[in-house]
């Protein structure tokens, strides 16, 4: 199997989701640390515009969004499974809720001014303001802290109701839903501990988090962004499997298109549409530094347009 390269930074909640899935799958991976705010020239060289964190690189194939990363890792190492057969539908639905609704409430609660000040205390002057401006430019939702706290408490109680009955959300073993729900709570507990009192009312949630943390984060090896670009430039994108073209837009394969997230971080990636399956888009593009690339996106949460 070609080496897995995760482009991430330590405090990114979604990156932590990917790291935990790598641990669950007991995989080795190379770690490229990316900036938390723009500009991100090495990121854009590989993705063509997509700037969210993390993304996964396998040679000259670039996989954007943790929902897609989970699918890729499941294909590469089917066991232990993220998608137990009897939970395929409900686990994906729950994970989508956790990655959107739960994440938004949790992060609005987590990044209240006193927490943000403490989080950036060791950073250079102006880092907190730069981060806030960057996330505002991304179009991230900003619920009022009071509303976010109320919603977060309610969601924590619902999660507690589930893990009081089982070790994990849907049974004795974790699935994709667990990792999607875990990462914003991990941020509360580990990155802004002054905000973590909210977790104390649900001890079953803390015990569930401990069980997930015990799975580890796989075997990581430091790797540079330039080395990752060199890997891409020397590689050939993997052949696409024979899959049915799912045309929902009247845009034929081979057309110049753009794909962008529909909620936040909407910078588009442009390229030639070479696949549009039931679940994924793939664009072919060429970068002066990284060479010929295939950039992959999930369909859900992303918008396809003719360029």
C-alpha positions, 0 to 999 in steps of 0.5 A: 500500500502506498504511504498515507500522508495526513496534512493536519495540525495538532489542535484541529478537531477534524484532524484529530478525528482522522488521527483517531481513525488511523489509530483504530485501523492500526495504520502507519502514516506520515505527518505533515503539519500545515498552517492553521490559517491562510496563506497555505501555498503548499496545501493549495499546490496539492488541493488546488484551492481547498483549504480545510484541515485535514486532507489525506494524500496517497501518492498523487491522489488527494482526499478532501474531507474526513467523511471521504477519508474514513471511506478511503481508510475503510477500503484500504483496511476493512477491519476493524470496520467503521461501518458495521453492516447493520449500522451502515445507514444510521452510523453515516447519518449520525456522523453527518449530524455530529460533523455539522450540528454538534461540531458547530455548537461545541466549537462556538462554546469552546472558543468563547473569548476567555478560552481563545485567549488562553489557547493562543497565549503562547502564540505570537501577538496577533495570532488570536485575531488572525485566527478569528479573522481567518475563520470569519473569512471561511464563513463559519457559523457563529452561534451566540455562546449562550445558545451554543452552551445550551445546545451543547449540554443537550447534545452531551446528555443525548450522547450520555444516554447512548453510552450508558447502555453500551461501551460505544454509541451503537454497541460494544465496538466503535464505528464512524459515528463515535469518531465524528462525535468525539473530536469536538468534545476532545477539543473541549477537554484537551485544548480548552480545559478551562471550558471542560466543566460542561463535560462533568455532568455526563460522566458516561461521556467522559468514560466513553471518551477515555475508551476512544482515546485508548485506541491511539492514533496509529504510528506517525512519522514526521514529514515535510510539506515539500517532501509530500509535494515531491512524492506527488510529483513523482507519482501517477494517480491511481486508476479509477475503479469502474463506477457508474457515472451519476449525472445530476448536473448535466455536466459531462465527464471531461468538462472543466468544473469547480468543486467547493464546500457548501457551508464554510471554507468555500474556496473552489478547486478547479479541474477536469471532471473524471468521476461523479459516482453515487458518493464521490467527485474526482477532478484531474488537475496539474500543478507546476510543483506537484504534477498531475493529481487526482483530487477527490471530494465527497458529494454530500456537503460539496457543490459541483459547477461548470467552470 
